[in-house]
């Protein structure tokens, strides 16, 4: 059986020839079935019955059976209250002869499952363009999977499930919180369905308007092959107009590209499986992830290794721009004015909490994310679904305070409050019933380069390189060391990056003092960060490179190659052996969050 899978069916009113040519391309490969993945019609008609009627007129030109589903734009008017619910489903049923948009097509050795976008409930519509699926539809599909255990299933949805690892569009779908199925409702149920259903061997989705040649246009997660499907019209985001050709038979499966620019079948993003269909269900779990495990070549020696690498945004982070959160999540503030909430364990970015000037500092404590930008300080509640800045309306911050001068640094105290360095003072801030409570604590000894807090004490690294210590009981800052480039304290150990006369060195002070020479000639303009990991281990970011050492690692090891710039590092709050490194993949223009692990801690 030959299937043509068509991505978002947006029609360009100025260039209808793109759609006409694509229908001829599809017809000329003589498909047994055509599966359009939603978003039907031109701008102004999409989401109305006229839009799906317009698309049906073009699709009929292929001359093959059709099994479409609906996308986010098809239902956005109904979710937004601009059209009675059920309008699009009635038009769909009338035009395509299906009783409902979701369902199953059964074959002897294969099963095709279709999940379709539905209108959202009024009381939980956080974005009208979410690819929402009701509990009733989800449960019906789960029941159907169990009816024929051991028979391979191919899923077709408009957006992919969270955790698939397919390349996203951060400024569009991630920012709009509609990058994944049910993203604002219950996205993890789809990933759990994949994890617990070995029958699901392939999954096709669209939504991103991207082509098939990226390293993450095809991923393999929990034994399921996920495929991105491009677009046929001018709404492409990378200039390529592509659809998928899927061949299924008793001897195997193949996936190729139908390129609408060259009007050829190509091998871009191709995949071939030779063997009995049911054999696809036998992929060992430990070998079933193409993207979540770090690629070959990204390994360091002597007890430290890269275990995960996840795209986050489109730019490197700002200095100190990575913050660890509970549940293996991270905040990443990037230099292009975004801050992202990321979950690298499932290779997902959930949304952006800030959009505007690049942050000067970011931190989190007690379920609150704090931001400092320009002369302002604000916060967002990390448990609120409205914390994300979406395309339709901004949601941040919940409250903010403006200073007369730029905020220099933030640090959590550990009791739900934070300290802020601004206007030559150390300030204490906390959420309050009226928005934000802030009051001055003590004048700073000099302009602040780095701020660290722990309960009733704080440390400041001044621009001069002097390290100061303050406690509430003493009531003043005391200079305790000079020539300090970066500093940290963790589990009773201090980690200090020192600018010696002609070199850098790290000093770890705990039960004993250990020193490690570092590369480079000190310069006051150098950017640096250090974190302690306990038991003598540490990570340093120095001039765009990251080094790990201490514990069982006697000599500092550079974590990334010379071509990969590193911008920030953070401990993992869930696992003392792990830490996160923010870097960037220059060739693809994407920021990356790498999760590294030190053995033996």
N, C-alpha and C positions, 0 to 999 in steps of 0.2 A: 504494500500500500504506500502510495506517495502522498504526502501531506505538505501543503504550502502554509506556513505560519506567517501571518501578516501582523506587524506591530501596530502602534497607534495609527488609526486611520484618519488622521487630520488631512483635510483637503485644502489646498492653497487656491483661493479664488482667483488669484492673479496667474497661477500656473496650473490649470487643470490638466495640462498635458502630462504632468508627472504621474497623476493618478491613472490617466488613460493608458500611458505606456506601461505602468506597473501591472495593470490588469492584463494587458497583452503578454507581458513577460510571464505572469502566472499561468495564463491559458496555454502558452507554448510549451510548458513542461508537463502538461496533461495530468494534473493532480486528481487523485481520487477523493480528496477532501481539502477544503480551504478553511483555516481557522483564523479569523480576524480577532485580535485581542482588545478591541474596544476603542473608545474615543472617536466617535463617528461624526463626520461632517466638517464643514468649514466654520470659521469663526462667525459668531452670530447665530448659527444654527445648532452648533454642538450643544448637547444637553436637551434639545427639543426633538419631538418626533420628526420634524423636517430634516434634522441632521442625519438621523439614522435612515430615513427614507432616501436621502441623497446618496449616502454610502451604499445602500442596497442596490441602487441603480447601477453603480459602477461594479460592484461585486458580481452581479448577475452576468456581466460580460465575460467572466472567466468560464462560465459554463460547467461548473462543478458543484457538488453539494457543499453547503456552507454550514459551519457550526461556530457562530460567533459568541463572544461574551461581551460584557459591558465594562467600561473603564471609569476612572474617577470623574472625567469631564462629563460623561454621559449622565451622571447622577448628581452633579454639583448643584444644579438648579433646584432639584427636589430636596437635597440636604439643606440648602439655604433658604427654603420656604418660598421660592419664586415660582414653583410649579407644583401642582398636587402630586403627592406620592402615588406611585403606580402608573403614572403617565408613560414613562419610558418603557416599563415592563410590558404594558399593553401594546405599545407600538412594536416592540421587539417580537412579541408572540404573534402579532398579526403579520408582520413582514417575513419572519423566518420560520413560522410554523412550529415553534417550540413552546411547550407549556410553561417553561420557566428558563431563565438564562443559565442557571447552573444545572449540572447533571453528569451523566456517564454514558459513553458509548462503549459497548461490549464487543470484543472480538475473541477468537479462540485463544490466542496467546498474548494478547495485549488488552489493556483497558485504558480508555482516555477519559480523564476527569476534568471537569470544567467548573471553576469557581468564579463567580461574577460579582462585581461591585453592586452594592445596594444603598438606598437612602439611609442616612444616619438618624438616630434619635435626636429630637430637639434638645434634650437636656444634656447631651454629651457630644455636641457637634463642635469640636475644637478647630476643625478646618474643613470647609465644605468639599475639598478635593481629596479627602482621605479615601483610600481604597477599602471601604468598610464592608464587612461580611457579617450578617446576623448569626446569632447562635444557632438558629434553626437550620440555616444553610450549612454551617460548619458541621453540626452534629449529623445531618443527613449524609454528608460526604464521608464522614468517619464510619458510619454504619455501612455504607456501600463498600468501602475498602475491606471491611471484615467479611463481606459476603463471599469473596473469592480469594482466600489466603493463598499466597504462593504464586499469584499471577501478576506480572509486572504492570505497574501503573505509570502513566504519563500524565502530569498535571499541566493545566493551562490556566494562567491567571494574568490579570493586567499588570499588577506590580508583583515583585517577588516577595517571599517571606523574609522576615528578619533572620539574619544569620546565614543567608545564602552566600554572602561575600561578593555578589556582583557589583561592578563599578557603579557608583551613584553619581548624582550631580549635586554637589553640596549646596550651591547657591540657590538651587531650585527646590528639589524634592526633600533634601535633608532639612533645609531651612523651613520649608512649608510643613514639615512633619507628615508627609505623605509618601515617604520613600519606600515603605514596606506595607504589606497587608495589615490592616487593623492597627496601624502604628500607635494611635492614641487610645486604643481600647484594649485589645488583648493580643498583641503581636506574637508573643512567645508560644501560643498554642500551636501555631503553624510549624515552628521549629521543633516542638515536641512531637508533633505528628510525623514529621520527617524522621526524627530520631528513632521513633518507636514503630515505624512502618517500613520494613525493608522492601515492601512491594513498590514503594515510590522510587523509581530508578531514574526518571528524567522529569525536569520541570522547565517549562518555557514561559517567559514573561516578557513584557515590553516596558513602556512607561518612561524610560530614560532617554529615548531618542538617540541612542548611541549605537555604533556599529559593532562588528563581531570580532575585530582583531586585537582587542586589548587582552592583556594577560588575565584579567578578571572579567572577560565577556563570557567565559565558561568556567565554572568552578565545580568542585566535587566535595560535598559535605554530607557526612553520615551516610555515605553510599548513594547519594542522589546527585545526578549531574544537573546543574542549573545552567540555563542558556539565556543570554540576553538576545532579544529580537529587535532589530533596527526599525526604521521607518521608510516608507516608499516615497515621501513627498519632501517639500522644502523645509519641513519643520525639524530636519536633522540638526543635531548639535555639533557634529564634527565633519559635516560636508558629505558624508556617505549616505546613500539611500539603498537599504538592504532589507531583504526578508530571508526567512529560513526555509530550506527544503529538508523534510524529514522522510526517510525511507525506512519502512518497517516490514520485516518478513520473518519467517521462521528460522532464517540463518543469521540474523543479526539486525543491526540498525546503523544508519549513517545520518549525519547532519552536515549539510553544506549551505553555502550562501548563494542566494539569488540576488545578484548585484544589478540594481536598476539604472546605474550610470553606464556601465559597460554592457548591460543587458546580456550578461553571461552568468552561468553557474560557476562559482569559484570555490576554492578551497580555503578561503579566509575563515578562520575560526572553525575549521572542519573537525569532525569527530566520527570515528568508526568503531563499532563494536561487532566483532565476529564471533558468533556462537549462538547457542540457544538463548532465547529471550530471558528465561528464568535464571540463567547464569549471571545476569547483571546484578541479581540480588545477593550474590555471594562475595562482594568486595569486602575484604577484612576492614573492620572499623578503624584500626590503627593506620590504615593506608587510604582512608577515604576522605581526606581533606587536601585540596590543592592549594588553598590560600591561607588557612589559619596557621599552619605550621610554617616557620620561616623557610624561605627557599634555600636550595643548596648554595654554598658559598658564603652564607651569612652565619658563620660559626667562629667563635673565638676559642682559643686554647686554654688549657690550665684551669678548668673549673668554672668558667662563665660561658653561657651560651644564649643565643637568641631563640626564644621559644614561640614568639608570635609577632606578626607585623600587620598593622591595620591602617588603611588610609584614613586620614582625618583632615578634612578641609583641603584647601588648595595652596597653602602657604606654610612656611615654618612658624613655629611658635615664637612668642616674645620671650625674652629672658625670664626665668622663673615662671614660665607660662604653663606648666603642667601641674595639676593638683589631683591627688588620689582621693577617690570617694569610696564609700562602702559598696558592696556587691560588684567589686572588680570594675568599677567605672572610673573614668577620669574626666576632668575638665582640661581643655586645651585652648589657650588663648593664642590666636594666630595674628601675625603682623598685618593682615589685610582688614582688621577691624571686626573679626568674628571671635566668639568663644564657643567651643563645641562640647557637648556632653557625649562621650564616647564609651563604648563597651567593647574593647578589643577582643575579649574572649570569644565573642560571637561575630566579630568583624563588622560592627554596626556603629554608626553615628546617629544618635537619637534626635538631635536638633541643635540649634544655636541659641544660647542664652543671652547673647549680646551682639549688637550690630551697630557699628558706629566708629568712633575713633579707636585706634588700637589701645588695648588696656595697658595701663602702667603697672598694675598689679592685680592678682587674682588669688583668692583663697577660699576655703570652705570650713565650716565648723557647725556641728549640731544641726545638720540638714539645711543649712543656709549657705548659698554661694554669694561671696562678696566681690564687688568689682571696683576698681579705681581707674578712672579715665579723665584725662585733662585735670580739671580742678574738682572733680566730683567723686563721691563715694556712694555706692548703692548696693542693694542686695536683692536676691530672688530666692524663693522657697523651693528647694529641690524636690519636694513632694507634690507640688502643684502642677497639674497638666498645662497651666497657662504660663509656666516659666519660660517657654520657648518663644522666640521672636519669629512669627510666621509672616508669610507673604502679605496677608490681608490686613493685619494689624499688629502693632508692637505690643509686647507684654512686659517689658522690663524698664527700669527696675520697679519693684514694689514701692520702694521709697528711696530717696537719695538726699544727700547733703552736699552743698557747694562750699568750697573753700576759696580763699582769696588767691591761693597759689596752688600749683600742681601737687597732687598727692604723690609721695615718693615711694612708699612701701606699705604693705599690709602683713599682718601675722595673726593667726588664731591663738587665743589664750587657752583653749581647751574647755571652757565653761560656757560656750555659746556666744561669747563676746569676742571681739577682735581688737587689736591695736593698729593704729594708723599713724604714719609719720607724715605730717603736713604742716605748713606754715611755721616751721621751726619748733613744733610741739609734738609730743606723743599724746595721741587721743585714744579714748576707749569708746567703742561703738557697739550697739546691740539693737536688735529689733524691739519695737515697742508697739503698744496699742495704737499710738498716733503715727506710726511709721518707722522712725529711726531715732534712737536716743544716742547722743554723742556729747562727750564732755572732755575737756583737756585734762591731762594727767601730770605732765612735767615737761619743761623745755628740753629740747634735744641739744646735745653738746655741739653738734655740727650737722651739716646736710647728710641725710641718710642714704646709704647705698644698699643696705640689706637690713632687714628687721626680723628677729626671731623672738618668740614669746613662749613662756611656759608658766601658766598659773600667774603667780604674783611676781614674776621676774621677766626681764627682757634683755636682749642683747642687740646692739646696733653696731654695724660696720659703717664707719663714716667714709666720706669721699676721700679723706686723707689716708685711709688704710688703718685707722685706729679702731680697735674693738673695745666697746664700752659695755658695762654691765650695770643693770638697774634692778633693785628690789624695792617693793613697796615699803618694807620695814626701814631700809636705809634712806630712801627718799631722794636719791640723787644718782646720776650716772658716774661710774668710776672707770677710768681708762685702765684696761688690763693687758693690752698688747698692741703693738704697731706692726706695720707692713703686712696687714691681713688683706688678702684679695677676696676670700669667701670663707664662710664659717657655718658650722652646723653642730647641733647637739642631739644625741639620740641614745636612749637606753643607758644613760650614765657615761657615754663616751662623747668627747668633742672631736670634731674633724675640722682642721684648719688648713686652708691653702695659703701659703706664705710666699711673699715676693722677696726672695733673698737678693743679694747684690747682683748676681749674674745668672740666677736660675730660680725656678719655682720648686717648692717642696711641700708635701703634705705631712702634717703631724697629727697622729691619732693618739689621744690621751684618754686612758681608761685606767685599768689596773696597772698598765705600764705605758710608757711613751714609745711610739714607733714612728720613724720618719721614712718618707719615700720621695726620691727625687723625681721631678716631672720635667717634661721637655719645654723649651721656650725660654726666651729672655724676657724678664718682667717689663711690662709697660703699663702705665696707669690707665691707658685706654682699653686694655684687654678686658674681654667679657669672660666671666667665670661663674661657676656654681659648684658647690660640693654638697653631697649628702652622705651621712653615715648610715651604715646598714647593721651596725652592731657586730660584736665579736671581732673588732678590728678591721672590718671591711668597709669600703667606701667607693663612691663614684665621683669623678670630677668631670665637669664640662669646662674646657679651656680653649678659647679661640676656635670654636666650631668643631672640636673633637672631644670625644668622650673616652675616659679611661677608667678601668676598674682595677682594684687591687685590695690588699689587706687580707686578713684571715689566712686561708691556705694559698693565696695568690701572692707570691713574694715580689714580683715585678709588675708594675702597672701595665695593663694590656689595653691597647687601643681597640675600641669596640667596632667602629665603622671604618671603612676605607677612606682614603684621603679625599675622594670625590664626594662623600656624603657629609654635608654639614650638620652638626648637632647643635641644638639651641636651648634645650632645657632638659632636666631630669627630675624624677620624683620617686620617692619610695612608694611601694604598694601597701595600702593599709590592710589588705587581706592576707598577705604572705610576706613575711620578713625576708625571704630569700629573693624576692623579685623586685624589680624597679623598672620604671618606664623612661624611655628616651624619645624625645621629639627630634625628628630629622625630616628630610625632604628628598623626594625622588625627582631630581631635576629633569630627567628625560620625559617624565609624564606630567610634571607640573602639579604634583599632589604632596601634601604633607603626610607624614607617617608617624604613627605611634608604635614604637617597638617595645616589647616586653622581654626583658632579659632576666636570667636566673643565675645566681651564684650558688654553686654546690658547696655542701659542707657546713652551712651556717645552721 
